[in-house]
Amino acid sequence: MMTLIIISALVGGFVVFFAVSPIYGIAFITAFRTLSILATVPIGKYEYSGEGFLTLVVIAVGFIFAMMNSQSLKGVLKWPFIIFIIFCGLTYFVSDDAANFSKKLARMIGYFFLYLMVAQFSRKEGNRKILSYAFIASIIFTNVPAIYVYYIDPARYMKQIYSNNQALTEVGIMSKNNFGFFSCYMVFFLMYLYSTAKKNASKMIFLALLVFQAALLVLSYTRSAWVGFILALPIFLFYSKNKARLLFPFMVILIIAGSLYSVVFYGAYKDLTEKKEYGFSSWHFRTAYAWPASIKAFEEKPFMGWGLGNDLYALTKASKLKATSHNDYLLVLVETGLIGLSLYIWLLMTFFVKTITGIYKAEDEQSRMLCVSALAIFVAYLIGSVGEHLLQTPGATGSVITVVGMAHGTLLGAHNNAVPESRQEHVEHSLLSVQGS
């Protein structure tokens, strides 16, 4: 019963807010996306999450939006995304697990339409502010249950961290890895908000949230997220014009990491040193089992792969290993072959280049720092994809799509003579006239 209430509230809320104004609908799912993970509905031998139902509604609305506004979408990154999705769809003919194929294809299409709408609406600064407020709401709704785990029930958490027989699997309402990557991306987004805040009260609020999120990132015990965060962090120093303003957040992050050294040390390295001989270290599992099994599965079907969403089936069939690749690039390689991986890398490169272009062409410092934040988040995503399958962590990856879409919207907004303001208003409210009729 509770599952149906959550799904109905999320889907109904999105439709209602979108009917009021499309940007409010996107803001609604940005704020409450992580809550969709709480709800799962068993259908046959599979479970379908609330996020899946929300994705179907986004696809429906996004398709109508794209059809009605095709002329105004010039400049939005489309074709690398579309071609990759089309090829993924073609892998249906080589897939054996049709249910997982359908779920993952829907997720890819949902990401595309989400990006399309966010980039279009983010041409206007006011809409970017609305989405920023939505991210603040998302941070609060996601962190409160996590803070309960760490500070209200710390004994259970520490037992899971230090025990050889148990592992931390969930943090609040999200899986451990999903929460770790979400925290990584939100720390970068909060650094952007802090660096551009003009009022002292806003600075203090953003700094307080940043401190909590950085602490939760460390305590998430997600090593791929840590590595991605550390390697992407210098992007802020390289591209920021006001480096002195970012010095304090950098010091805060270092202090947090130092104060939680024991958790980091035992959580990260005890697992490697004490469990390695049993083959239970996650790094050892990847290098000795999951990655070799992925290569073996790829060698059996090198061109079109085993079919989108069929990674688990492929590794089980080819190597008798009931596990996934734990690496997005290998996962795409297994599921869609060399052709699919090439198209996916092309898509990632176009996102990367467009985000950097936004940094250099931004019209003001706030837009520029949004692009810097998006670049750091996207780089952390690229690095984290080496150790995890982020295409299957919608709570975190949906945030990446939204922030990058916002950044690309600033680039489109810099060329507003191509799309006059009156036409902008028509784009945002065109669906309303259809609903009214």
Contacts in CASP RR format, 6 or more apart in sequence:
PFRMAT RR
TARGET T0000
AUTHOR 0000-0000-0000
METHOD contacts of the structure
MODEL  1
MMTLIIISALVGGFVVFFAVSPIYGIAFITAFRTLSILATVPIGKYEYSG
EGFLTLVVIAVGFIFAMMNSQSLKGVLKWPFIIFIIFCGLTYFVSDDAAN
FSKKLARMIGYFFLYLMVAQFSRKEGNRKILSYAFIASIIFTNVPAIYVY
YIDPARYMKQIYSNNQALTEVGIMSKNNFGFFSCYMVFFLMYLYSTAKKN
ASKMIFLALLVFQAALLVLSYTRSAWVGFILALPIFLFYSKNKARLLFPF
MVILIIAGSLYSVVFYGAYKDLTEKKEYGFSSWHFRTAYAWPASIKAFEE
KPFMGWGLGNDLYALTKASKLKATSHNDYLLVLVETGLIGLSLYIWLLMT
FFVKTITGIYKAEDEQSRMLCVSALAIFVAYLIGSVGEHLLQTPGATGSV
ITVVGMAHGTLLGAHNNAVPESRQEHVEHSLLSVQGS
2 39 0 8 1.000
3 38 0 8 1.000
3 39 0 8 1.000
3 40 0 8 1.000
3 41 0 8 1.000
4 39 0 8 1.000
4 41 0 8 1.000
6 35 0 8 1.000
6 36 0 8 1.000
6 38 0 8 1.000
6 39 0 8 1.000
6 50 0 8 1.000
7 36 0 8 1.000
7 39 0 8 1.000
7 41 0 8 1.000
7 50 0 8 1.000
7 53 0 8 1.000
7 54 0 8 1.000
10 29 0 8 1.000
10 32 0 8 1.000
10 35 0 8 1.000
10 36 0 8 1.000
10 39 0 8 1.000
10 50 0 8 1.000
10 53 0 8 1.000
10 54 0 8 1.000
11 53 0 8 1.000
11 54 0 8 1.000
11 57 0 8 1.000
13 25 0 8 1.000
13 28 0 8 1.000
14 25 0 8 1.000
14 28 0 8 1.000
14 29 0 8 1.000
14 54 0 8 1.000
14 57 0 8 1.000
14 58 0 8 1.000
15 57 0 8 1.000
15 61 0 8 1.000
17 24 0 8 1.000
17 25 0 8 1.000
17 27 0 8 1.000
17 28 0 8 1.000
18 24 0 8 1.000
18 25 0 8 1.000
18 26 0 8 1.000
18 28 0 8 1.000
18 61 0 8 1.000
18 431 0 8 1.000
19 432 0 8 1.000
19 435 0 8 1.000
21 428 0 8 1.000
21 429 0 8 1.000
21 432 0 8 1.000
22 65 0 8 1.000
22 117 0 8 1.000
22 121 0 8 1.000
22 428 0 8 1.000
22 429 0 8 1.000
22 431 0 8 1.000
23 121 0 8 1.000
23 127 0 8 1.000
23 130 0 8 1.000
23 131 0 8 1.000
23 428 0 8 1.000
24 130 0 8 1.000
26 114 0 8 1.000
26 117 0 8 1.000
26 118 0 8 1.000
26 121 0 8 1.000
26 131 0 8 1.000
26 134 0 8 1.000
26 402 0 8 1.000
27 130 0 8 1.000
27 131 0 8 1.000
27 133 0 8 1.000
27 134 0 8 1.000
28 134 0 8 1.000
29 54 0 8 1.000
29 58 0 8 1.000
30 131 0 8 1.000
30 134 0 8 1.000
30 135 0 8 1.000
30 138 0 8 1.000
30 399 0 8 1.000
30 402 0 8 1.000
31 134 0 8 1.000
31 135 0 8 1.000
31 137 0 8 1.000
31 138 0 8 1.000
31 141 0 8 1.000
32 137 0 8 1.000
32 138 0 8 1.000
32 141 0 8 1.000
33 51 0 8 1.000
33 54 0 8 1.000
33 138 0 8 1.000
33 394 0 8 1.000
33 395 0 8 1.000
33 398 0 8 1.000
33 399 0 8 1.000
34 138 0 8 1.000
34 141 0 8 1.000
34 142 0 8 1.000
34 173 0 8 1.000
34 174 0 8 1.000
34 182 0 8 1.000
34 395 0 8 1.000
35 141 0 8 1.000
35 173 0 8 1.000
36 49 0 8 1.000
36 50 0 8 1.000
36 51 0 8 1.000
36 52 0 8 1.000
36 53 0 8 1.000
36 54 0 8 1.000
36 395 0 8 1.000
37 49 0 8 1.000
37 50 0 8 1.000
37 51 0 8 1.000
37 173 0 8 1.000
37 174 0 8 1.000
37 175 0 8 1.000
37 178 0 8 1.000
37 394 0 8 1.000
37 395 0 8 1.000
38 173 0 8 1.000
39 49 0 8 1.000
39 50 0 8 1.000
40 47 0 8 1.000
40 48 0 8 1.000
40 49 0 8 1.000
40 50 0 8 1.000
41 47 0 8 1.000
41 48 0 8 1.000
41 49 0 8 1.000
41 50 0 8 1.000
41 53 0 8 1.000
42 48 0 8 1.000
46 99 0 8 1.000
46 100 0 8 1.000
46 103 0 8 1.000
48 103 0 8 1.000
51 394 0 8 1.000
51 395 0 8 1.000
52 103 0 8 1.000
52 106 0 8 1.000
52 107 0 8 1.000
52 394 0 8 1.000
55 106 0 8 1.000
55 107 0 8 1.000
55 109 0 8 1.000
55 110 0 8 1.000
55 394 0 8 1.000
56 106 0 8 1.000
58 110 0 8 1.000
58 113 0 8 1.000
58 114 0 8 1.000
59 106 0 8 1.000
59 109 0 8 1.000
59 110 0 8 1.000
59 113 0 8 1.000
61 113 0 8 1.000
61 117 0 8 1.000
61 431 0 8 1.000
62 113 0 8 1.000
62 116 0 8 1.000
62 117 0 8 1.000
63 113 0 8 1.000
64 431 0 8 1.000
64 434 0 8 1.000
65 113 0 8 1.000
65 116 0 8 1.000
65 117 0 8 1.000
65 430 0 8 1.000
65 431 0 8 1.000
66 73 0 8 1.000
66 113 0 8 1.000
66 116 0 8 1.000
68 430 0 8 1.000
68 431 0 8 1.000
68 434 0 8 1.000
69 120 0 8 1.000
69 427 0 8 1.000
69 430 0 8 1.000
72 120 0 8 1.000
72 419 0 8 1.000
72 423 0 8 1.000
72 426 0 8 1.000
72 427 0 8 1.000
73 116 0 8 1.000
73 120 0 8 1.000
74 418 0 8 1.000
75 412 0 8 1.000
76 116 0 8 1.000
76 119 0 8 1.000
76 120 0 8 1.000
76 408 0 8 1.000
76 412 0 8 1.000
77 115 0 8 1.000
77 119 0 8 1.000
77 350 0 8 1.000
77 351 0 8 1.000
77 354 0 8 1.000
77 408 0 8 1.000
78 116 0 8 1.000
80 343 0 8 1.000
80 346 0 8 1.000
80 347 0 8 1.000
80 350 0 8 1.000
81 112 0 8 1.000
81 115 0 8 1.000
81 347 0 8 1.000
82 112 0 8 1.000
83 343 0 8 1.000
84 108 0 8 1.000
84 340 0 8 1.000
84 343 0 8 1.000
84 344 0 8 1.000
84 346 0 8 1.000
84 347 0 8 1.000
85 105 0 8 1.000
85 108 0 8 1.000
85 109 0 8 1.000
85 112 0 8 1.000
87 336 0 8 1.000
87 339 0 8 1.000
87 340 0 8 1.000
87 343 0 8 1.000
88 104 0 8 1.000
88 105 0 8 1.000
88 108 0 8 1.000
88 308 0 8 1.000
88 336 0 8 1.000
88 340 0 8 1.000
89 105 0 8 1.000
89 308 0 8 1.000
90 304 0 8 1.000
91 101 0 8 1.000
91 304 0 8 1.000
91 305 0 8 1.000
91 306 0 8 1.000
91 307 0 8 1.000
91 308 0 8 1.000
91 335 0 8 1.000
91 336 0 8 1.000
92 98 0 8 1.000
92 101 0 8 1.000
92 105 0 8 1.000
92 307 0 8 1.000
92 308 0 8 1.000
94 301 0 8 1.000
94 304 0 8 1.000
94 305 0 8 1.000
94 306 0 8 1.000
94 307 0 8 1.000
95 101 0 8 1.000
95 306 0 8 1.000
95 307 0 8 1.000
95 308 0 8 1.000
95 309 0 8 1.000
95 310 0 8 1.000
96 306 0 8 1.000
96 310 0 8 1.000
96 313 0 8 1.000
97 309 0 8 1.000
97 310 0 8 1.000
97 312 0 8 1.000
97 313 0 8 1.000
100 309 0 8 1.000
100 310 0 8 1.000
100 312 0 8 1.000
100 313 0 8 1.000
101 307 0 8 1.000
101 308 0 8 1.000
101 309 0 8 1.000
101 310 0 8 1.000
103 309 0 8 1.000
104 308 0 8 1.000
104 309 0 8 1.000
104 391 0 8 1.000
104 392 0 8 1.000
105 308 0 8 1.000
107 391 0 8 1.000
107 394 0 8 1.000
108 308 0 8 1.000
108 391 0 8 1.000
111 397 0 8 1.000
111 398 0 8 1.000
111 401 0 8 1.000
114 398 0 8 1.000
114 401 0 8 1.000
114 402 0 8 1.000
115 401 0 8 1.000
115 402 0 8 1.000
115 404 0 8 1.000
115 405 0 8 1.000
118 131 0 8 1.000
118 401 0 8 1.000
118 402 0 8 1.000
118 405 0 8 1.000
118 406 0 8 1.000
118 409 0 8 1.000
119 405 0 8 1.000
119 406 0 8 1.000
119 408 0 8 1.000
119 409 0 8 1.000
119 412 0 8 1.000
120 409 0 8 1.000
120 412 0 8 1.000
120 427 0 8 1.000
121 127 0 8 1.000
121 428 0 8 1.000
122 128 0 8 1.000
122 131 0 8 1.000
122 405 0 8 1.000
122 406 0 8 1.000
122 407 0 8 1.000
122 408 0 8 1.000
122 409 0 8 1.000
122 410 0 8 1.000
122 412 0 8 1.000
123 409 0 8 1.000
123 410 0 8 1.000
123 412 0 8 1.000
123 413 0 8 1.000
123 416 0 8 1.000
123 419 0 8 1.000
123 424 0 8 1.000
124 413 0 8 1.000
124 424 0 8 1.000
125 366 0 8 1.000
125 367 0 8 1.000
128 370 0 8 1.000
128 406 0 8 1.000
128 409 0 8 1.000
128 410 0 8 1.000
131 402 0 8 1.000
131 406 0 8 1.000
132 193 0 8 1.000
135 186 0 8 1.000
135 189 0 8 1.000
135 399 0 8 1.000
135 402 0 8 1.000
135 403 0 8 1.000
136 209 0 8 1.000
138 186 0 8 1.000
138 399 0 8 1.000
139 186 0 8 1.000
139 190 0 8 1.000
139 209 0 8 1.000
139 213 0 8 1.000
142 173 0 8 1.000
142 174 0 8 1.000
142 179 0 8 1.000
142 182 0 8 1.000
143 212 0 8 1.000
143 213 0 8 1.000
143 216 0 8 1.000
145 172 0 8 1.000
145 173 0 8 1.000
146 171 0 8 1.000
146 172 0 8 1.000
146 173 0 8 1.000
146 174 0 8 1.000
146 179 0 8 1.000
146 216 0 8 1.000
147 212 0 8 1.000
147 216 0 8 1.000
148 172 0 8 1.000
149 156 0 8 1.000
149 157 0 8 1.000
149 171 0 8 1.000
149 172 0 8 1.000
150 157 0 8 1.000
150 216 0 8 1.000
150 219 0 8 1.000
157 168 0 8 1.000
157 219 0 8 1.000
159 166 0 8 1.000
160 166 0 8 1.000
160 167 0 8 1.000
160 168 0 8 1.000
161 168 0 8 1.000
161 221 0 8 1.000
161 263 0 8 1.000
161 266 0 8 1.000
161 267 0 8 1.000
162 266 0 8 1.000
162 267 0 8 1.000
162 270 0 8 1.000
164 274 0 8 1.000
164 275 0 8 1.000
168 176 0 8 1.000
168 221 0 8 1.000
169 175 0 8 1.000
169 176 0 8 1.000
170 176 0 8 1.000
171 179 0 8 1.000
171 180 0 8 1.000
171 216 0 8 1.000
171 219 0 8 1.000
171 220 0 8 1.000
172 179 0 8 1.000
174 182 0 8 1.000
174 395 0 8 1.000
175 393 0 8 1.000
176 220 0 8 1.000
176 221 0 8 1.000
176 222 0 8 1.000
177 222 0 8 1.000
177 224 0 8 1.000
177 225 0 8 1.000
177 388 0 8 1.000
177 393 0 8 1.000
178 393 0 8 1.000
178 395 0 8 1.000
178 396 0 8 1.000
179 216 0 8 1.000
179 220 0 8 1.000
179 222 0 8 1.000
180 216 0 8 1.000
180 217 0 8 1.000
180 220 0 8 1.000
180 222 0 8 1.000
180 225 0 8 1.000
180 396 0 8 1.000
181 222 0 8 1.000
181 224 0 8 1.000
181 225 0 8 1.000
181 380 0 8 1.000
181 381 0 8 1.000
181 384 0 8 1.000
181 388 0 8 1.000
181 390 0 8 1.000
181 393 0 8 1.000
181 396 0 8 1.000
181 397 0 8 1.000
182 395 0 8 1.000
182 396 0 8 1.000
182 399 0 8 1.000
183 213 0 8 1.000
183 214 0 8 1.000
183 216 0 8 1.000
183 217 0 8 1.000
183 220 0 8 1.000
183 225 0 8 1.000
184 217 0 8 1.000
184 222 0 8 1.000
184 225 0 8 1.000
184 226 0 8 1.000
184 228 0 8 1.000
184 229 0 8 1.000
184 377 0 8 1.000
184 380 0 8 1.000
185 377 0 8 1.000
185 380 0 8 1.000
185 381 0 8 1.000
185 396 0 8 1.000
185 399 0 8 1.000
185 400 0 8 1.000
185 403 0 8 1.000
186 213 0 8 1.000
186 399 0 8 1.000
187 210 0 8 1.000
187 213 0 8 1.000
187 214 0 8 1.000
187 217 0 8 1.000
187 229 0 8 1.000
187 253 0 8 1.000
188 229 0 8 1.000
188 232 0 8 1.000
188 236 0 8 1.000
188 373 0 8 1.000
188 376 0 8 1.000
188 377 0 8 1.000
188 380 0 8 1.000
189 373 0 8 1.000
189 377 0 8 1.000
189 399 0 8 1.000
189 403 0 8 1.000
190 206 0 8 1.000
190 209 0 8 1.000
190 210 0 8 1.000
190 213 0 8 1.000
191 210 0 8 1.000
191 236 0 8 1.000
191 246 0 8 1.000
191 249 0 8 1.000
191 373 0 8 1.000
191 376 0 8 1.000
192 369 0 8 1.000
192 370 0 8 1.000
192 372 0 8 1.000
192 373 0 8 1.000
193 202 0 8 1.000
193 206 0 8 1.000
194 203 0 8 1.000
194 206 0 8 1.000
194 207 0 8 1.000
194 210 0 8 1.000
194 245 0 8 1.000
194 249 0 8 1.000
195 236 0 8 1.000
195 240 0 8 1.000
195 242 0 8 1.000
195 245 0 8 1.000
195 246 0 8 1.000
195 369 0 8 1.000
196 365 0 8 1.000
196 366 0 8 1.000
196 369 0 8 1.000
196 370 0 8 1.000
197 203 0 8 1.000
197 206 0 8 1.000
207 248 0 8 1.000
207 249 0 8 1.000
207 252 0 8 1.000
210 249 0 8 1.000
210 252 0 8 1.000
211 252 0 8 1.000
211 256 0 8 1.000
214 252 0 8 1.000
214 253 0 8 1.000
214 256 0 8 1.000
215 256 0 8 1.000
215 260 0 8 1.000
217 225 0 8 1.000
217 226 0 8 1.000
217 229 0 8 1.000
218 226 0 8 1.000
218 256 0 8 1.000
218 257 0 8 1.000
218 260 0 8 1.000
218 263 0 8 1.000
218 264 0 8 1.000
219 260 0 8 1.000
219 263 0 8 1.000
221 263 0 8 1.000
221 267 0 8 1.000
221 268 0 8 1.000
223 268 0 8 1.000
223 282 0 8 1.000
224 383 0 8 1.000
224 384 0 8 1.000
224 386 0 8 1.000
224 387 0 8 1.000
224 388 0 8 1.000
225 380 0 8 1.000
225 384 0 8 1.000
226 268 0 8 1.000
227 383 0 8 1.000
227 384 0 8 1.000
228 379 0 8 1.000
228 380 0 8 1.000
228 383 0 8 1.000
228 384 0 8 1.000
229 380 0 8 1.000
231 379 0 8 1.000
231 380 0 8 1.000
231 383 0 8 1.000
232 376 0 8 1.000
232 377 0 8 1.000
232 379 0 8 1.000
232 380 0 8 1.000
232 383 0 8 1.000
233 250 0 8 1.000
233 253 0 8 1.000
233 376 0 8 1.000
235 372 0 8 1.000
235 375 0 8 1.000
235 376 0 8 1.000
235 379 0 8 1.000
236 246 0 8 1.000
236 372 0 8 1.000
236 373 0 8 1.000
236 376 0 8 1.000
237 243 0 8 1.000
237 246 0 8 1.000
237 250 0 8 1.000
239 359 0 8 1.000
239 368 0 8 1.000
239 372 0 8 1.000
239 375 0 8 1.000
240 246 0 8 1.000
240 369 0 8 1.000
240 372 0 8 1.000
241 365 0 8 1.000
241 368 0 8 1.000
242 365 0 8 1.000
257 264 0 8 1.000
258 264 0 8 1.000
271 280 0 8 1.000
271 281 0 8 1.000
271 282 0 8 1.000
272 281 0 8 1.000
272 283 0 8 1.000
272 284 0 8 1.000
275 281 0 8 1.000
275 284 0 8 1.000
276 284 0 8 1.000
279 285 0 8 1.000
279 288 0 8 1.000
282 326 0 8 1.000
285 323 0 8 1.000
285 326 0 8 1.000
286 326 0 8 1.000
286 327 0 8 1.000
286 387 0 8 1.000
289 321 0 8 1.000
289 323 0 8 1.000
290 315 0 8 1.000
290 321 0 8 1.000
290 323 0 8 1.000
290 324 0 8 1.000
290 325 0 8 1.000
290 326 0 8 1.000
290 327 0 8 1.000
291 325 0 8 1.000
291 326 0 8 1.000
291 327 0 8 1.000
291 330 0 8 1.000
292 319 0 8 1.000
293 315 0 8 1.000
293 318 0 8 1.000
293 319 0 8 1.000
293 321 0 8 1.000
293 323 0 8 1.000
293 325 0 8 1.000
294 311 0 8 1.000
294 315 0 8 1.000
294 325 0 8 1.000
294 327 0 8 1.000
294 330 0 8 1.000
294 331 0 8 1.000
294 333 0 8 1.000
294 334 0 8 1.000
295 330 0 8 1.000
296 318 0 8 1.000
296 319 0 8 1.000
297 306 0 8 1.000
297 314 0 8 1.000
297 315 0 8 1.000
297 317 0 8 1.000
297 318 0 8 1.000
297 319 0 8 1.000
297 334 0 8 1.000
298 305 0 8 1.000
298 330 0 8 1.000
298 333 0 8 1.000
298 334 0 8 1.000
298 337 0 8 1.000
300 318 0 8 1.000
301 314 0 8 1.000
301 337 0 8 1.000
302 337 0 8 1.000
302 338 0 8 1.000
303 337 0 8 1.000
303 338 0 8 1.000
303 339 0 8 1.000
304 336 0 8 1.000
304 337 0 8 1.000
304 339 0 8 1.000
304 340 0 8 1.000
305 314 0 8 1.000
305 333 0 8 1.000
305 334 0 8 1.000
305 335 0 8 1.000
305 336 0 8 1.000
305 337 0 8 1.000
306 313 0 8 1.000
306 314 0 8 1.000
306 317 0 8 1.000
306 334 0 8 1.000
306 335 0 8 1.000
307 314 0 8 1.000
307 335 0 8 1.000
307 336 0 8 1.000
308 335 0 8 1.000
308 336 0 8 1.000
309 335 0 8 1.000
310 334 0 8 1.000
310 335 0 8 1.000
311 324 0 8 1.000
311 325 0 8 1.000
311 331 0 8 1.000
311 334 0 8 1.000
311 335 0 8 1.000
311 389 0 8 1.000
312 322 0 8 1.000
312 323 0 8 1.000
312 324 0 8 1.000
314 334 0 8 1.000
314 335 0 8 1.000
315 321 0 8 1.000
315 322 0 8 1.000
315 323 0 8 1.000
315 324 0 8 1.000
315 325 0 8 1.000
315 334 0 8 1.000
316 322 0 8 1.000
324 331 0 8 1.000
324 389 0 8 1.000
324 392 0 8 1.000
325 331 0 8 1.000
325 334 0 8 1.000
325 389 0 8 1.000
326 387 0 8 1.000
326 388 0 8 1.000
326 389 0 8 1.000
327 385 0 8 1.000
327 386 0 8 1.000
327 387 0 8 1.000
327 388 0 8 1.000
327 389 0 8 1.000
328 384 0 8 1.000
328 385 0 8 1.000
328 386 0 8 1.000
328 387 0 8 1.000
328 388 0 8 1.000
328 389 0 8 1.000
328 390 0 8 1.000
328 391 0 8 1.000
329 341 0 8 1.000
329 344 0 8 1.000
329 385 0 8 1.000
329 386 0 8 1.000
331 389 0 8 1.000
331 391 0 8 1.000
331 392 0 8 1.000
332 340 0 8 1.000
332 341 0 8 1.000
332 344 0 8 1.000
332 391 0 8 1.000
333 340 0 8 1.000
333 341 0 8 1.000
336 343 0 8 1.000
336 344 0 8 1.000
348 382 0 8 1.000
351 378 0 8 1.000
351 404 0 8 1.000
352 375 0 8 1.000
352 378 0 8 1.000
352 379 0 8 1.000
352 382 0 8 1.000
354 408 0 8 1.000
354 411 0 8 1.000
355 371 0 8 1.000
355 374 0 8 1.000
355 375 0 8 1.000
355 378 0 8 1.000
355 404 0 8 1.000
355 407 0 8 1.000
355 408 0 8 1.000
356 371 0 8 1.000
356 375 0 8 1.000
357 411 0 8 1.000
358 367 0 8 1.000
358 368 0 8 1.000
358 371 0 8 1.000
358 407 0 8 1.000
358 408 0 8 1.000
358 410 0 8 1.000
358 411 0 8 1.000
358 414 0 8 1.000
359 368 0 8 1.000
359 371 0 8 1.000
359 372 0 8 1.000
359 375 0 8 1.000
361 411 0 8 1.000
361 414 0 8 1.000
362 368 0 8 1.000
362 370 0 8 1.000
362 371 0 8 1.000
362 410 0 8 1.000
362 411 0 8 1.000
362 414 0 8 1.000
363 410 0 8 1.000
363 413 0 8 1.000
363 414 0 8 1.000
367 410 0 8 1.000
367 414 0 8 1.000
370 403 0 8 1.000
370 406 0 8 1.000
370 407 0 8 1.000
370 410 0 8 1.000
371 407 0 8 1.000
371 410 0 8 1.000
371 411 0 8 1.000
373 403 0 8 1.000
373 407 0 8 1.000
374 403 0 8 1.000
374 404 0 8 1.000
374 405 0 8 1.000
374 406 0 8 1.000
374 407 0 8 1.000
375 407 0 8 1.000
377 399 0 8 1.000
377 400 0 8 1.000
377 403 0 8 1.000
377 404 0 8 1.000
378 400 0 8 1.000
378 404 0 8 1.000
381 390 0 8 1.000
381 397 0 8 1.000
381 400 0 8 1.000
384 390 0 8 1.000
385 391 0 8 1.000
390 396 0 8 1.000
390 397 0 8 1.000
390 400 0 8 1.000
391 397 0 8 1.000
412 419 0 8 1.000
413 419 0 8 1.000
416 424 0 8 1.000
419 427 0 8 1.000
END
